[in-house]
Each structure stands twice: as structure tokens, then as C-alpha cells.
Amino acid sequence: MNRWTRDQMAQRVAIDIPDGAYVNLGIGLPTMVANHIPSDREVVLHSENGVIGMGPAPAKGQEDYDLINAGKQPVTLLPGGCFFHHADSFGMMRGGHLDVCVLGAFQVAANGDLANWHTGAPDAIPAVGGAMDLAIGAKKTYVMMEHLTKSGESKLVPACTYPITGVACVSRVYTDLAVIDLTRDGAKVIDMVEGLSFDELQKVTAIPLQRA
């Protein structure tokens, strides 16, 4: 089965981010989107630890570990960018000032419920971080994740079995197989990896799909 690489997934997300948008990129896969923002667009990237105006990842050897994102990865700062107290950063997140956030996930339910911080394992350390604030505070919440778990189970599910991060907050999911909008009328496939048929995609997806 053909799959998009992680860079291709990030590029596909970046295509859908409009000029002038204020965007938070979550920990993990979503951080790669910063490297694929089209050069003719002004997109202001935010990180919950208190950075705004980030650019792509620094070149090897040019890392400054006093300038990092929420995942502790070194970042660059574009002209006009700045860093500030994380309380101010959470004020931006909770105040509805972000147009889009792109988050990773363990599961996304058909109704847009998000589970992205805990597998429900016993004695695991609670660490939801700012994900719940982002999922609800941003005007649009996108998820970027592999379509299947390592054991081959669909991450798109009828209902989340892991602890919920946000309720009915995800509007679009980008996987290594497809781009799927979650709407009141159901899950609608708007793009698929080349060579994959709709029927093949449905077989590996645990929720009913519609052609957009």
C-alpha cells in the first residue's frame, strides 16, 4: 500500500494553511509543517512554551538550545518574532487568537473527539500539557497522524477508548493515506495518496467514509 512520507504529510498540511494565519504546531509530527510553509505566504507560527514568529528548523550546527519549541526542539526566529512568558502564550491559546492548531493524536473519533495525550496505561504520568487548551481554543483543529497503529488498527474510530483531550474539536485529519474532513454529515475524503482506491481506504478505516 502506498503511503505519504512524513515530509509529504507535512507538505500537504502546509498547503492548506492560508496566508496571514496564526498557527500552533503541536509536539511530534506537526513540527515538520514549519519546514514546508510556501515561501509566498506569511504564516505566523506559535509554540505554547512562549514563542511566536518561528521559522523552519535550523541548519545542522546552527542550533540554539535557548530557543526551542514545546517539544524541546531548536527552532529559528523570523524577523519580528519574539519569545515571552508561557502564561501569555496560554492567554493567546485560550483567548481564541490562533486560527489553526495542528496536533498529533492516538485516536480521533468520528464526531471529532480527540485523544492525544494518554493511552490509558496504568500508573502513567498525567501530562496533557497545553493540548486541551489548543484543541478548544484554536478556531480550527487539524490532526496529523499515521492512519494505523503499529499493530494495524485504525486511529480513526467510532468513539475514543483513550482519555479525551477535547470534545468534537477536530475538523480535519491528515494521515499517511488520506485527508479526511469530519463534518456533521460524516467523514468526507478530500484527498488520498496516489494509487490507493477508496475501497482500500475504507477497509483500513474503522468509521464510514464518504467521497467528498
N, C-alpha and C positions, 0 to 999 in steps of 0.2 A: 504493500500500500504506500503510495506516495505521501510525503509529509513536507510541510514547510519547515525549514530550519528555524532556529530561534531568531536569527537575524532577519529572515524573511517575515516571520511573525511580527517582529518589532517594526519593520518597514511598513507592513500592512496596517498596523495601528497608527503609525505616524501619518500615513496618507489621509486618515480620517480626522486628524486634528486640525481645526480651522485656524487661519491666520488671526492673530490677536488673542488667542485663547490663553488662559491661565490654567496650568495643568500640573497635577501632582502625579509623580511616578512612584509607585509602591516598591517595596523591597523585592528583590529577585528578578524574574524575567522583565517586569516593566521598566527597570532602569535602562535596558538596552534601547528603549524608544528614543532616548536623548541623542543617540548616535545617528538617527535616521530622519530627524526633522528636516523637511525640504528647505534648502538654503534661501528660497524666496519668501519664506514665511517667518513672521515674528511670533514665536510661541514662548511664553514666559513659564519656565519650569520651576516648580516649588518642591521643597522637601520638608517634611514635618519637623525635622530637628532644628529648623530655623534658617533656611537658605532660600533665596528666590533669585531667578535670573541665571540658572545653571546652563552650562553648555555641554558639549559632548565629553566623554571620558578623556582624561589627559593622556598624552603620549607616554609610552614607557620611559621611565626615568624622570618624568616631569611631575610626578605625583606630589601633592602637598597634603599630608595627613592631618593638617589642621583645617582642611576644607573638604568635608565629607558629606555624603548624603545619609539618609536614615538607616541604610544598610551598611554603614561604615566604609563605603567605597569612596575613593578620592574622586572629586569632580572638578570641573573648571567653572569659572565665573565669567559671564559675558559682561561687556561694558554696561554699567547701570545696575548690575546685580549687587546683592548685599546679603549679609547674614545678621541674625538677631535672636533674641531670646525665644525659646520654644513656646513660651506662653503666648507670645504674639503670633507665632505660627499657628497654634491651635485656635486662636481667635479668628484667623483667616479661614481656617478649615470649617469651623463651626458656624461662622457668620455668612456662609454661602458665597464666598468670594472666589471660589475655584469653579471654573467652567467644566472641567473634566478631571476625574482621577482614574488612573489605570492601576488595578490591583491584581495580584495573583490570587489563586484560590485552590482549596482542596475539593470543594463542591460548589456548584451553582444549581439552584432548584429552578424548575420550570417557571415559577412565578417571580423569579429574580432574587430570591433569598440567597445570601452569600455566607459561606463558611470558609474562612481563610486563615484561622489562627490556631486551631486546636483540632487534633484528630479524636479527642475524647479519651485518649490513653490515660490509664490510672496514674495518679501522682505526678502528672505533667505540670510544669510551672506555668501558671496563667500569664500570658504575655500578649494580650490583644493589641497593645500599643495604640497607635492612632488610627488603626484600620476602621474602627466603628465610626469615628468622627468623620473620616474621609468618605466612607460609603454613604453616609446620610447627608453630610454637609455639601458635597460637590453637586453641581447641577446635573451632571451625568456621571454614572459609574460604569466603566468598562472593565472587563476581566480578561486577562491574558494568561492562558494556561495550556498545558498539554490536554488533548481530548480524553486520553485514557490514563488510568493509574498504571503503575509498573506491573500490576497483576492483570491488566487488561480490562478493568471495569470503567464504565463511563463516569466522567466527572460531572456531566450534566445529568441531573437526577430528578425524579418526580418530587421528592422532598428531601432536604438535607438531613443526614443522620449524624453529622458533626455539629458542635455548638455553633449557633448562628452569630455572625458578625453584624449583619444588617438585614432588615426585612424588606423584601420587594424593592431592592435598590439597584440591581444590575439591569442595565438596558441593552447591553451588547457584550457578546463573548467572542474572543479571538482565540482559536485553538490552532494546533499544527495541522488541522484538517479543514477547518471552515471558519467563516464569520457568521454568527447567528444573532439575530435580534430577538429579544424576549419581549413580547407585547401582550396586551390583554387578549388578543386573538390567537395567541400561541407563539411557538418558536419558529421564526422565519429565517431560512438560509439565504444570505445575500451574497455569499462568495464561497467557493470551495477550491481546494488545491487541484491543480491540473491533473487530469487522469482519474479522478475519483468520481464515481457516479452517485447520484442522490440516494439510490437504494443501498449502496455500500455504506454511505454515511449513516443512514438510518439504522442499519444493522448494528453499528457500534455505538449508538446513542440511545440512552435509556428514556428519552422523552420523545413524544411525537414531533416530527418536523414537518414544516410546510415550505414549499418553494416560494420565495419572495416574488 
